[in-house]
Amino acid sequence: MPHANIVEIFGSVTSPDHLPTTDGPVRLLITAKAVSASSQRLIAYCSCQLTGSPMPFNLRVDRSTLAEGETLTLQAGCGTAPGEDSQVVRTRLPVPLDGQRRIGPLTLQLEPVTDSPQTDALKMPIEPVVISLSLSVVIPEALVKADTHLDVTLLRVQQDGQSNRVSSNIAGASMQHGGNGSPFTLYLDANVLTENDRLKLHVAQYNQERSKALAGYVVRDLGPNDLRDFGEVILRAPRQ
């Protein structure tokens, strides 16, 4: 059965009416962590810039990457910069897998983080205009490797033609992976885009340390009106 170990976790995230923030977009990050009695490790995430809530999310987890005795916990949070350290609202939820292929819809309600820096309260101004972008990543047999990461990222192209994978990141998803591919669904907020934005979709397979790209595919020259379901994307080996 294709993708037999892949579990889809989906739902929506709601932020408080007033979110302490500064100028610039708010960033939503949802992580899936494998948790044991003594440690926790990140095995999947999805993220996006947004202007309001509720915002849908879709996360894929490869159950084969969980070790014996590990359980799965979701964490969702919003902040004004990438990463968990910037989050000012957050929630956590244990998610039993129990052999299921799909879990949801879940409703995650974010709450203020204790002792988070309090800036001027700014109400999230409008509901997000949600765009769904789906694709199915295929890794050819010759490129399949165990203990890798699959990343799908929508990036804004800067005026110099480059894209910073942090500051240019509009939406993305990642999973620790042990098979030959997976479906992905990104949700993004059209309100963070302008009609003149140049975008690209970057798909890559990385080694366990994320230090080397093992395979990839890039869809270039996209505008806001070109965002759609991309169907099957077959990864290629890097150029030598």
C-alpha positions as CSV (number, residue, x, y, z in Angstrom):
1,M,0.0,0.0,0.0
2,P,1.5,3.4,-1.0
3,H,2.6,5.5,2.0
4,A,1.3,2.9,4.5
5,N,3.2,4.5,7.4
6,I,2.1,8.1,6.6
7,V,-0.4,9.6,9.1
8,E,-2.3,12.8,8.1
9,I,-3.1,15.1,11.0
10,F,-5.3,18.1,10.1
11,G,-7.5,20.7,11.6
12,S,-7.4,24.4,12.4
13,V,-5.6,26.8,14.7
14,T,-7.3,29.8,16.4
15,S,-5.4,32.7,18.0
16,P,-6.6,35.0,20.8
17,D,-8.5,38.1,19.7
18,H,-5.5,40.2,20.6
19,L,-2.1,38.9,19.8
20,P,1.0,40.8,21.2
21,T,3.0,41.5,18.1
22,T,5.0,44.1,16.2
23,D,5.1,45.2,12.6
24,G,5.3,42.5,10.0
25,P,3.6,39.1,9.5
26,V,2.7,36.7,12.2
27,R,4.2,33.3,11.8
28,L,2.3,30.1,12.7
29,L,4.4,27.0,13.5
30,I,2.9,23.5,14.2
31,T,5.3,20.8,15.3
32,A,5.0,17.1,15.8
33,K,7.5,15.7,18.4
34,A,8.3,12.2,19.4
35,V,8.3,12.2,23.2
36,S,9.8,9.7,25.6
37,A,10.3,9.7,29.4
38,S,13.7,11.5,29.0
39,S,13.7,13.4,25.7
40,Q,11.7,14.8,22.8
41,R,12.7,15.3,19.1
42,L,11.1,17.0,16.2
43,I,9.8,14.7,13.4
44,A,7.5,16.9,11.4
45,Y,6.3,20.5,11.2
46,C,4.2,22.9,9.0
47,S,4.3,26.7,9.1
48,C,3.0,29.8,7.4
49,Q,2.8,33.6,7.6
50,L,-0.7,34.8,8.3
51,T,-2.8,37.9,9.1
52,G,-5.6,36.3,11.2
53,S,-7.3,33.2,12.4
54,P,-8.7,30.5,12.2
55,M,-6.1,29.0,9.9
56,P,-6.2,25.4,8.7
57,F,-3.2,23.1,9.0
58,N,-2.1,19.8,7.5
59,L,0.7,17.8,8.9
60,R,2.1,14.4,7.7
61,V,4.0,12.1,10.1
62,D,5.8,8.9,9.2
63,R,4.9,6.5,12.1
64,S,8.0,4.3,11.2
65,T,10.2,7.2,12.6
66,L,8.9,6.8,16.1
67,A,10.9,4.5,18.4
68,E,9.4,2.0,20.8
69,G,8.0,3.8,23.8
70,E,7.8,7.2,22.1
71,T,4.4,9.0,21.8
72,L,3.4,11.9,19.6
73,T,2.7,15.5,20.8
74,L,1.6,18.4,18.7
75,Q,2.6,22.0,19.6
76,A,1.2,25.0,17.8
77,G,2.3,28.6,18.4
78,C,2.4,32.1,16.8
79,G,5.2,34.7,17.0
80,T,6.7,37.5,15.0
81,A,9.8,35.5,13.9
82,P,10.5,31.9,13.0
83,G,11.0,29.3,15.7
84,E,9.5,28.5,19.0
85,D,11.5,31.1,21.0
86,S,9.5,34.0,19.5
87,Q,6.1,32.5,20.2
88,V,3.7,34.6,22.4
89,V,0.7,32.2,22.2
90,R,0.9,28.4,22.2
91,T,-0.8,25.1,22.9
92,R,0.2,21.5,23.2
93,L,-1.8,18.3,22.5
94,P,-0.9,14.6,22.8
95,V,-2.1,12.7,19.8
96,P,-2.5,8.9,20.0
97,L,-1.8,7.3,16.6
98,D,-3.6,4.0,17.3
99,G,-3.1,2.7,13.8
100,Q,-5.1,5.5,12.2
101,R,-4.3,6.9,8.8
102,R,-6.1,10.2,9.3
103,I,-6.5,12.1,12.6
104,G,-8.8,15.2,12.7
105,P,-10.2,17.6,12.3
106,L,-8.5,19.0,15.4
107,T,-9.2,22.4,16.8
108,L,-6.1,24.0,18.5
109,Q,-6.8,27.1,20.6
110,L,-3.7,29.1,21.3
111,E,-3.2,30.7,24.7
112,P,-0.7,33.4,25.9
113,V,2.7,32.1,26.9
114,T,3.5,32.7,30.5
115,D,6.1,35.5,30.9
116,S,6.2,36.3,27.2
117,P,7.3,39.8,26.3
118,Q,4.2,42.1,26.2
119,T,4.3,44.6,23.4
120,D,1.5,46.7,22.2
121,A,-1.6,44.5,21.7
122,L,-2.6,44.4,18.1
123,K,-5.8,42.7,17.1
124,M,-5.4,40.4,14.2
125,P,-7.1,42.6,11.6
126,I,-8.8,40.3,9.2
127,E,-9.6,36.6,8.6
128,P,-7.0,34.9,6.4
129,V,-7.8,34.3,2.8
130,V,-6.7,30.7,2.6
131,I,-5.0,29.1,-0.4
132,S,-4.5,25.3,-0.5
133,L,-1.5,24.0,-2.3
134,S,-1.2,20.2,-2.7
135,L,1.4,17.9,-4.2
136,S,2.6,14.3,-4.0
137,V,6.4,14.0,-3.6
138,V,7.9,10.9,-5.3
139,I,11.5,9.7,-4.6
140,P,12.8,7.4,-7.4
141,E,14.0,4.1,-6.1
142,A,17.6,4.9,-6.8
143,L,17.4,7.9,-4.5
144,V,15.5,6.4,-1.6
145,K,17.5,6.5,1.7
146,A,16.4,5.8,5.3
147,D,16.4,8.5,8.0
148,T,16.0,11.5,5.7
149,H,13.9,14.7,5.8
150,L,11.4,15.8,3.2
151,D,10.9,19.6,3.0
152,V,8.3,21.5,0.9
153,T,8.7,25.3,1.0
154,L,7.0,28.2,-0.8
155,L,9.5,31.1,-1.0
156,R,9.4,34.7,-2.1
157,V,12.1,35.6,-4.6
158,Q,14.0,38.7,-3.5
159,Q,15.0,41.6,-5.8
160,D,18.5,40.1,-6.2
161,G,17.0,36.8,-7.4
162,Q,17.8,35.0,-4.2
163,S,15.6,33.4,-1.5
164,N,16.4,33.2,2.1
165,R,14.8,30.0,3.5
166,V,13.9,31.9,6.7
167,S,12.9,35.4,5.9
168,S,11.5,34.6,2.4
169,N,9.5,31.6,3.7
170,I,5.7,32.0,3.0
171,A,4.6,28.5,4.0
172,G,6.3,25.1,4.4
173,A,6.1,21.6,5.7
174,S,8.7,19.0,6.7
175,M,8.8,15.4,7.9
176,Q,11.4,12.9,9.0
177,H,11.0,10.1,6.5
178,G,11.7,6.5,5.9
179,G,10.0,5.7,2.6
180,N,9.8,6.7,-1.0
181,G,7.7,9.9,-0.8
182,S,4.6,11.5,0.7
183,P,1.7,13.7,-0.1
184,F,1.9,17.3,1.3
185,T,-0.7,20.1,1.6
186,L,0.4,23.6,2.4
187,Y,-2.1,26.3,3.5
188,L,-1.1,29.9,3.0
189,D,-2.8,33.2,3.6
190,A,-3.2,35.2,0.4
191,N,-3.1,38.4,2.5
192,V,0.6,38.1,3.0
193,L,1.2,38.2,-0.8
194,T,1.2,41.1,-3.3
195,E,0.3,40.9,-6.9
196,N,3.9,41.6,-7.9
197,D,5.4,38.8,-5.8
198,R,7.7,36.4,-7.5
199,L,7.6,33.0,-5.9
200,K,9.1,29.5,-6.2
201,L,8.2,26.1,-4.7
202,H,11.3,24.3,-3.3
203,V,11.0,20.5,-2.7
204,A,14.0,18.7,-1.2
205,Q,15.2,15.5,0.5
206,Y,17.9,16.1,3.1
207,N,20.2,13.8,5.1
208,Q,19.5,13.2,8.7
209,E,21.6,16.2,9.9
210,R,20.0,18.5,7.2
211,S,23.5,19.3,6.1
212,K,23.2,18.0,2.5
213,A,20.5,17.9,-0.1
214,L,20.1,14.4,-1.5
215,A,17.5,15.1,-4.1
216,G,15.2,18.0,-5.1
217,Y,12.9,19.8,-7.4
218,V,12.1,23.5,-7.9
219,V,9.0,25.1,-9.6
220,R,10.1,28.6,-10.6
221,D,8.5,31.8,-11.9
222,L,5.3,31.5,-9.9
223,G,3.0,34.4,-9.2
224,P,0.2,34.6,-6.6
225,N,-2.3,33.5,-9.4
226,D,-0.2,30.4,-10.2
227,L,-0.6,28.7,-6.8
228,R,-2.5,25.5,-7.3
229,D,-2.4,21.7,-6.8
230,F,0.9,20.6,-8.4
231,G,0.2,16.9,-8.6
232,E,3.1,14.5,-8.7
233,V,6.6,16.0,-8.2
234,I,9.4,13.6,-8.9
235,L,12.7,14.4,-7.1
236,R,16.0,14.5,-9.0
237,A,19.6,13.9,-7.9
238,P,21.6,17.1,-7.4
239,R,23.7,18.3,-10.3
240,Q,27.4,17.2,-10.0
